[in-house]
Amino acid sequence: MDLKTILQLVLGSILIICSIAIIIVIILQEGHQAGLGAITGGADTFFSKNKARSIDAFLARWTKGFAAVFILMVVALNVIDRFMA
């Protein structure tokens, strides 16, 4: 195997792992639909609202991080494919 193939395999594997992680993190995030708790009868306390916000903020940060890695891996794979012989 040459260096180009090895780099493509490693970066492609990282890209697949990152894309699966993005999907999982997005699915874990809570929806932002207004009034959904009132429809289902759920009574939110002050502490549960703040907990949900902190978890959503945590998941939003991870989403941004995984998205940045995803973009870098796509660019790197395209550069390797284009410029390595």
C-alpha positions as CSV (number, residue, x, y, z in Angstrom):
1,M,0.0,0.0,0.0
2,D,1.2,3.5,-0.8
3,L,1.0,6.5,1.5
4,K,-2.1,8.0,-0.4
5,T,-4.1,4.8,0.2
6,I,-3.2,4.6,3.9
7,L,-4.1,8.3,4.4
8,Q,-7.4,7.9,2.6
9,L,-8.3,4.9,4.8
10,V,-7.4,6.6,8.0
11,L,-9.1,9.9,7.2
12,G,-12.1,8.0,5.7
13,S,-12.5,6.0,8.9
14,I,-12.3,9.2,11.0
15,L,-14.9,10.8,8.7
16,I,-17.3,7.9,9.1
17,I,-16.9,7.9,12.9
18,C,-17.4,11.7,13.0
19,S,-20.5,11.5,10.8
20,I,-22.1,8.8,13.1
21,A,-21.2,10.9,16.1
22,I,-22.9,14.0,14.6
23,I,-26.1,12.0,13.9
24,I,-26.1,10.7,17.5
25,V,-25.5,14.1,19.1
26,I,-28.2,15.7,17.0
27,I,-30.7,13.0,17.8
28,L,-30.0,13.5,21.6
29,Q,-30.8,17.2,21.4
30,E,-34.2,18.3,22.6
31,G,-36.6,19.8,20.1
32,H,-37.3,23.6,20.3
33,Q,-41.1,23.4,19.9
34,A,-43.0,25.9,21.9
35,G,-45.7,24.6,24.2
36,L,-44.9,20.9,23.9
37,G,-44.8,20.4,27.6
38,A,-48.2,22.0,28.1
39,I,-49.7,19.7,25.5
40,T,-48.3,16.5,27.1
41,G,-49.1,17.6,30.6
42,G,-45.5,17.7,31.7
43,A,-44.9,20.2,34.5
44,D,-41.4,21.6,34.4
45,T,-39.7,22.9,37.5
46,F,-37.1,25.6,37.5
47,F,-34.3,23.1,38.0
48,S,-35.4,20.7,35.2
49,K,-35.5,23.7,32.8
50,N,-32.0,24.7,33.6
51,K,-30.8,21.1,33.4
52,A,-32.2,20.7,30.0
53,R,-30.6,24.0,28.9
54,S,-27.2,22.9,30.2
55,I,-27.5,19.5,28.5
56,D,-28.6,21.2,25.2
57,A,-25.7,23.6,25.5
58,F,-23.3,20.7,26.0
59,L,-24.7,18.8,23.0
60,A,-24.6,21.9,20.9
61,R,-20.9,22.4,21.6
62,W,-20.2,18.8,20.7
63,T,-22.2,19.2,17.5
64,K,-20.1,22.2,16.5
65,G,-16.9,20.3,17.3
66,F,-17.9,17.2,15.3
67,A,-19.0,19.4,12.4
68,A,-15.6,21.2,12.4
69,V,-13.7,17.8,12.4
70,F,-16.1,16.5,9.6
71,I,-15.4,19.6,7.4
72,L,-11.6,19.3,8.0
73,M,-11.6,15.6,7.1
74,V,-13.6,16.2,3.9
75,V,-11.2,19.0,2.8
76,A,-8.2,16.8,3.7
77,L,-9.5,13.9,1.7
78,N,-10.1,16.1,-1.3
79,V,-6.6,17.6,-1.1
80,I,-5.0,14.2,-0.8
81,D,-7.0,12.9,-3.7
82,R,-6.3,15.9,-5.9
83,F,-2.6,16.6,-5.2
84,M,-1.0,13.3,-4.2
85,A,0.2,11.2,-7.0
